[in-house]
Amino acid sequence: MPRYFLEVFYKGTNYSGFQMQRNTGKTIQAEIEKAFFILQRDPVLLTSSSRTDAGVHALQNFFHFDTMHPLHLWKGTGGGGEAQFVYKMNAILPGDIVIKKLVPVKEDAHCRFDAISREYKYFIYRHKDPFLKERAFYFPYKLDVEKLNEAAAVVKGYTDFTSFSKRNTQVKTFICDIIESSWMREDNCLVYSVKGNRFLRGMVRALTATMLKIGRNKMSLEEFHHVILAKDCTKASFAVPPHGLFLVAVNFPSNYFQ
């Protein structure tokens, strides 16, 4: 059965997360499946590459799906059919969800299991700005950026992040390989940037919130080590809102889409 990847980006403010679940409000997945049915007159089941929580945004994320039916206006060469399919889907979707690309892939391609890394950024601003209100966390406190980067470097030295995972998660392991971890300034924001092979539910926000305590001299680096080693989520802080978090990239092996 033919398989396709959908590359999407979205503003998560009005949604209960990326993946459709029981007893939740609107989700990104549900909106795309609904738009697909309107266009194709055929139901589709989407598989996600990375789940984002309620209120979290994405500059890049992926779904894959299978269908035996020809895609609407899929014809010609040179991507014309794809362009028309993407155009039609975006015309149906709400303005805060956008499909970037439709890509035919191998039948055994899997957007979650084949991804080799994910990249997230958490945005913080210290001076009131109405244009950042829903895209960054207003945190008007003095921060020691050098200490924040020392803490970010500590993160790369560990693999077990049980302390930074929300409870009631269904994962089989809390092991993650963190490739990059640093604080930087980007435009008018202070940004925590992290890249890893996988992330746990709530992990980036928990890392951010706990490191902010270090940046405000309310926690030492030694205590941060102890939080990680405790493997206990009650030791970490999760006290940052979702709207500052962006999934910025989902990476696949080179030549994967060829």
SELOFI-199708 format. One record per residue (C-alpha): residue in one letter; x, y, z. Coordinates in pm, 1 decimal, padded with zeros to 6 digits. Layout:
SELOFI-199708
[tilo 'a' [X Y Z]]
...
END
This chain:
SELOFI-199708
[tilo 'm' [00000.0 00000.0 00000.0]]
[tilo 'p' [00148.4 00340.4 -00093.4]]
[tilo 'r' [00280.2 00542.1 00200.4]]
[tilo 'y' [00325.8 00918.9 00228.3]]
[tilo 'f' [00487.7 01160.3 00471.8]]
[tilo 'l' [00319.0 01490.8 00553.2]]
[tilo 'e' [00549.3 01765.6 00678.4]]
[tilo 'v' [00355.7 02017.4 00889.7]]
[tilo 'f' [00402.2 02320.0 01111.7]]
[tilo 'y' [00155.2 02475.3 01350.4]]
[tilo 'k' [00079.4 02711.1 01635.4]]
[tilo 'g' [-00041.7 02495.2 01921.8]]
[tilo 't' [-00218.8 02762.5 02128.7]]
[tilo 'n' [-00571.8 02644.2 02052.2]]
[tilo 'y' [-00505.8 02269.5 02058.2]]
[tilo 's' [-00490.2 01991.1 02314.7]]
[tilo 'g' [-00168.2 01859.5 02169.8]]
[tilo 'f' [-00049.4 01695.4 01851.7]]
[tilo 'q' [-00181.2 01342.0 01880.3]]
[tilo 'm' [-00549.6 01251.5 01900.0]]
[tilo 'q' [-00641.5 01099.0 02237.1]]
[tilo 'r' [-00953.3 01011.5 02429.0]]
[tilo 'n' [-01132.5 01284.4 02623.1]]
[tilo 't' [-00933.7 01572.4 02470.5]]
[tilo 'g' [-01036.8 01877.8 02278.1]]
[tilo 'k' [-00908.2 01973.4 01936.0]]
[tilo 't' [-00579.5 01818.8 01828.5]]
[tilo 'i' [-00350.5 01875.8 01532.1]]
[tilo 'q' [-00397.4 01516.6 01417.3]]
[tilo 'a' [-00777.4 01537.4 01432.0]]
[tilo 'e' [-00784.5 01857.5 01226.8]]
[tilo 'i' [-00561.9 01711.4 00954.6]]
[tilo 'e' [-00756.7 01384.3 00940.0]]
[tilo 'k' [-01079.8 01583.8 00911.3]]
[tilo 'a' [-00937.7 01797.0 00628.7]]
[tilo 'f' [-00814.0 01483.8 00450.8]]
[tilo 'f' [-01160.3 01327.1 00467.7]]
[tilo 'i' [-01323.1 01643.3 00331.4]]
[tilo 'l' [-01082.0 01649.0 00037.7]]
[tilo 'q' [-01051.3 01276.6 -00034.3]]
[tilo 'r' [-01388.2 01148.8 00088.7]]
[tilo 'd' [-01184.2 00872.8 00244.2]]
[tilo 'p' [-01083.9 00825.1 00612.2]]
[tilo 'v' [-00714.9 00813.0 00696.5]]
[tilo 'l' [-00519.9 00716.2 01008.2]]
[tilo 'l' [-00212.4 00930.9 01070.7]]
[tilo 't' [00100.6 00822.8 01260.5]]
[tilo 's' [00305.4 01101.7 01419.6]]
[tilo 's' [00682.7 01142.0 01433.7]]
[tilo 's' [00685.6 01344.8 01757.6]]
[tilo 'r' [00409.3 01423.5 02002.5]]
[tilo 't' [00372.4 01775.1 02136.4]]
[tilo 'd' [00165.7 01866.5 02442.0]]
[tilo 'a' [-00124.9 02109.8 02459.6]]
[tilo 'g' [-00015.1 02461.6 02369.2]]
[tilo 'v' [00323.2 02359.3 02225.5]]
[tilo 'h' [00418.1 02478.3 01876.9]]
[tilo 'a' [00613.3 02316.9 01592.3]]
[tilo 'l' [00818.5 02456.6 01307.0]]
[tilo 'q' [00850.7 02104.4 01171.5]]
[tilo 'n' [00673.0 01779.0 01245.3]]
[tilo 'f' [00569.4 01477.1 01039.7]]
[tilo 'f' [00283.9 01233.1 00991.8]]
[tilo 'h' [00278.5 00927.9 00772.9]]
[tilo 'f' [-00025.4 00755.0 00628.5]]
[tilo 'd' [-00121.0 00478.7 00385.9]]
[tilo 't' [-00388.5 00494.7 00121.3]]
[tilo 'm' [-00495.8 00275.8 -00168.0]]
[tilo 'h' [-00686.6 00560.0 -00331.7]]
[tilo 'p' [-00526.4 00813.8 -00566.7]]
[tilo 'l' [-00467.0 01139.9 -00388.0]]
[tilo 'h' [-00684.4 01429.0 -00496.2]]
[tilo 'l' [-00533.7 01599.8 -00803.7]]
[tilo 'w' [-00221.7 01384.3 -00784.2]]
[tilo 'k' [-00121.9 01394.5 -01147.6]]
[tilo 'g' [00154.4 01504.2 -01380.8]]
[tilo 't' [00523.5 01531.2 -01302.1]]
[tilo 'g' [00748.5 01787.4 -01140.8]]
[tilo 'g' [00549.8 01808.8 -00817.6]]
[tilo 'g' [00242.6 01974.1 -00971.5]]
[tilo 'g' [00005.8 01719.8 -00820.6]]
[tilo 'e' [00169.2 01749.4 -00482.3]]
[tilo 'a' [00142.8 02128.3 -00495.1]]
[tilo 'q' [-00229.7 02108.0 -00569.0]]
[tilo 'f' [-00288.0 01852.7 -00292.6]]
[tilo 'v' [-00101.5 02070.1 -00039.5]]
[tilo 'y' [-00284.8 02381.5 -00157.9]]
[tilo 'k' [-00625.3 02214.0 -00124.1]]
[tilo 'm' [-00547.2 02075.4 00221.7]]
[tilo 'n' [-00423.7 02411.5 00348.1]]
[tilo 'a' [-00739.3 02576.7 00214.3]]
[tilo 'i' [-00946.0 02344.2 00434.2]]
[tilo 'l' [-00726.3 02349.5 00746.0]]
[tilo 'p' [-00749.3 02624.2 01011.4]]
[tilo 'g' [-00500.6 02907.6 00968.0]]
[tilo 'd' [-00280.8 02790.8 01256.4]]
[tilo 'i' [-00200.0 02453.1 01091.6]]
[tilo 'v' [-00003.5 02440.0 00766.8]]
[tilo 'i' [00110.8 02149.5 00551.8]]
[tilo 'k' [00453.3 02216.6 00403.1]]
[tilo 'k' [00505.3 01910.6 00190.3]]
[tilo 'l' [00368.9 01572.2 00083.6]]
[tilo 'v' [00635.1 01311.1 00009.6]]
[tilo 'p' [00584.5 00956.5 -00125.5]]
[tilo 'v' [00810.1 00715.5 00066.5]]
[tilo 'k' [00890.0 00345.8 00084.0]]
[tilo 'e' [00613.3 00122.0 00216.0]]
[tilo 'd' [00811.8 00040.9 00531.8]]
[tilo 'a' [00916.8 00400.4 00605.7]]
[tilo 'h' [00813.9 00515.1 00955.1]]
[tilo 'c' [00818.8 00880.7 01054.1]]
[tilo 'r' [00868.1 00804.9 01424.9]]
[tilo 'f' [01102.8 00506.3 01429.4]]
[tilo 'd' [01318.4 00622.4 01136.6]]
[tilo 'a' [01383.1 00969.8 01277.9]]
[tilo 'i' [01735.8 00992.7 01419.3]]
[tilo 's' [01696.3 01310.2 01625.7]]
[tilo 'r' [01461.5 01587.1 01734.2]]
[tilo 'e' [01539.3 01948.7 01815.8]]
[tilo 'y' [01350.2 02173.7 02055.0]]
[tilo 'k' [01380.7 02535.4 02162.7]]
[tilo 'y' [01227.5 02703.7 02464.7]]
[tilo 'f' [01189.5 03082.4 02435.4]]
[tilo 'i' [01200.2 03325.5 02730.5]]
[tilo 'y' [01171.5 03704.2 02726.0]]
[tilo 'r' [01241.0 03943.4 03013.7]]
[tilo 'h' [01085.6 04265.8 02883.2]]
[tilo 'k' [00712.8 04286.7 02820.9]]
[tilo 'd' [00630.1 04239.4 02454.1]]
[tilo 'p' [00273.4 04177.2 02326.9]]
[tilo 'f' [00401.2 04008.3 02010.1]]
[tilo 'l' [00578.9 03739.1 02212.3]]
[tilo 'k' [00290.1 03670.7 02449.1]]
[tilo 'e' [00180.2 03339.4 02295.4]]
[tilo 'r' [00520.7 03232.8 02160.0]]
[tilo 'a' [00753.6 03277.8 02458.5]]
[tilo 'f' [00749.7 03275.4 02840.3]]
[tilo 'y' [00755.5 03616.3 03009.2]]
[tilo 'f' [01011.5 03575.4 03287.9]]
[tilo 'p' [01120.0 03921.3 03410.9]]
[tilo 'y' [01399.0 03806.8 03643.8]]
[tilo 'k' [01772.3 03849.0 03628.6]]
[tilo 'l' [01944.7 03530.9 03509.1]]
[tilo 'd' [02306.7 03419.6 03515.3]]
[tilo 'v' [02349.7 03293.6 03158.3]]
[tilo 'e' [02693.5 03149.4 03232.8]]
[tilo 'k' [02547.3 02926.5 03502.7]]
[tilo 'l' [02262.1 02830.2 03271.3]]
[tilo 'n' [02513.4 02708.9 03013.7]]
[tilo 'e' [02708.2 02519.8 03278.1]]
[tilo 'a' [02386.4 02340.6 03368.3]]
[tilo 'a' [02307.3 02277.0 03002.0]]
[tilo 'a' [02647.9 02112.8 02961.5]]
[tilo 'v' [02571.6 01885.8 03259.0]]
[tilo 'v' [02264.5 01754.6 03073.7]]
[tilo 'k' [02483.9 01607.5 02799.1]]
[tilo 'g' [02666.4 01394.9 03055.4]]
[tilo 'y' [02360.5 01188.0 03147.6]]
[tilo 't' [02128.4 00947.2 02970.0]]
[tilo 'd' [01861.0 00860.7 03229.1]]
[tilo 'f' [01608.0 01144.1 03250.4]]
[tilo 't' [01344.3 00983.9 03471.6]]
[tilo 's' [01342.3 01295.6 03691.7]]
[tilo 'f' [01230.2 01508.8 03396.7]]
[tilo 's' [00942.9 01293.2 03273.3]]
[tilo 'k' [00581.0 01349.8 03364.2]]
[tilo 'r' [00407.7 01071.0 03551.7]]
[tilo 'n' [00175.6 00815.3 03391.0]]
[tilo 't' [00383.0 00796.8 03075.7]]
[tilo 'q' [00372.1 00475.5 02874.8]]
[tilo 'v' [00737.2 00465.6 02766.9]]
[tilo 'k' [00944.4 00154.7 02832.7]]
[tilo 't' [01269.4 00342.2 02895.8]]
[tilo 'f' [01375.7 00683.7 03022.2]]
[tilo 'i' [01709.1 00671.2 02840.0]]
[tilo 'c' [01776.6 00957.3 02597.7]]
[tilo 'd' [02097.1 01054.5 02418.4]]
[tilo 'i' [02136.8 01433.1 02429.0]]
[tilo 'i' [02353.2 01556.1 02142.0]]
[tilo 'e' [02333.9 01932.5 02196.0]]
[tilo 's' [02228.9 02139.9 02495.6]]
[tilo 's' [02291.1 02513.4 02534.7]]
[tilo 'w' [02145.4 02853.8 02613.1]]
[tilo 'm' [02169.9 03133.4 02356.9]]
[tilo 'r' [02024.8 03469.7 02270.8]]
[tilo 'e' [01797.8 03479.3 01968.1]]
[tilo 'd' [01634.0 03806.8 01864.4]]
[tilo 'n' [01483.9 03945.3 02187.6]]
[tilo 'c' [01471.6 03611.5 02366.8]]
[tilo 'l' [01687.6 03389.5 02579.1]]
[tilo 'v' [01654.4 03041.6 02431.1]]
[tilo 'y' [01728.2 02693.4 02558.4]]
[tilo 's' [01818.1 02475.8 02259.5]]
[tilo 'v' [01839.5 02097.3 02289.9]]
[tilo 'k' [01882.4 01811.9 02042.7]]
[tilo 'g' [01849.6 01442.3 02117.8]]
[tilo 'n' [01752.8 01109.2 01972.2]]
[tilo 'r' [01426.2 01114.9 02172.1]]
[tilo 'f' [01253.0 01309.2 02448.1]]
[tilo 'l' [01019.6 01213.9 02729.8]]
[tilo 'r' [00681.1 01370.4 02797.2]]
[tilo 'g' [00740.8 01711.6 02955.2]]
[tilo 'm' [01118.4 01665.6 02949.1]]
[tilo 'v' [01226.8 01986.9 02774.9]]
[tilo 'r' [01001.4 02202.6 02989.3]]
[tilo 'a' [01123.0 02030.1 03305.5]]
[tilo 'l' [01487.5 02079.7 03208.3]]
[tilo 't' [01417.8 02444.3 03129.8]]
[tilo 'a' [01229.6 02513.1 03453.2]]
[tilo 't' [01489.9 02339.2 03669.6]]
[tilo 'm' [01779.3 02520.3 03503.2]]
[tilo 'l' [01603.6 02854.1 03553.3]]
[tilo 'k' [01636.7 02790.8 03926.1]]
[tilo 'i' [02012.1 02763.5 03872.6]]
[tilo 'g' [02013.1 03083.0 03669.0]]
[tilo 'r' [01842.6 03261.8 03960.0]]
[tilo 'n' [02086.8 03112.1 04215.8]]
[tilo 'k' [01808.9 02911.5 04377.9]]
[tilo 'm' [01977.8 02578.9 04296.6]]
[tilo 's' [02345.3 02482.1 04268.9]]
[tilo 'l' [02501.6 02268.4 03998.9]]
[tilo 'e' [02568.1 02003.0 04261.6]]
[tilo 'e' [02198.0 01997.8 04349.5]]
[tilo 'f' [02117.4 01972.9 03977.8]]
[tilo 'h' [02332.0 01657.7 03956.9]]
[tilo 'h' [02139.3 01516.6 04253.3]]
[tilo 'v' [01805.3 01590.4 04084.5]]
[tilo 'i' [01912.8 01393.6 03777.0]]
[tilo 'l' [02051.6 01104.1 03978.6]]
[tilo 'a' [01741.4 01084.7 04201.0]]
[tilo 'k' [01528.4 00954.6 03909.5]]
[tilo 'd' [01231.5 01115.4 04080.7]]
[tilo 'c' [01011.7 01368.8 03900.8]]
[tilo 't' [00916.4 01537.6 04229.4]]
[tilo 'k' [01273.8 01667.3 04254.5]]
[tilo 'a' [01258.7 01861.1 03926.5]]
[tilo 's' [01057.3 02172.2 03844.2]]
[tilo 'f' [00798.6 02170.1 03565.2]]
[tilo 'a' [00692.1 02530.8 03628.8]]
[tilo 'v' [00715.5 02679.5 03280.4]]
[tilo 'p' [00414.5 02711.0 03047.0]]
[tilo 'p' [00385.0 02518.5 02718.7]]
[tilo 'h' [00360.4 02820.4 02488.1]]
[tilo 'g' [00734.3 02892.2 02505.3]]
[tilo 'l' [00823.0 02552.3 02359.6]]
[tilo 'f' [00881.4 02479.5 01990.7]]
[tilo 'l' [00964.3 02154.5 01816.7]]
[tilo 'v' [01197.2 02301.5 01554.9]]
[tilo 'a' [01316.1 01995.7 01361.8]]
[tilo 'v' [01272.1 01621.5 01315.5]]
[tilo 'n' [01580.8 01479.2 01145.6]]
[tilo 'f' [01612.2 01169.5 00927.8]]
[tilo 'p' [01920.9 00998.1 00779.8]]
[tilo 's' [02082.0 01170.5 00481.1]]
[tilo 'n' [01919.0 01081.8 00147.4]]
[tilo 'y' [01623.4 00935.6 00338.0]]
[tilo 'f' [01367.1 01105.8 00114.5]]
[tilo 'q' [01543.8 01008.9 -00206.2]]
END
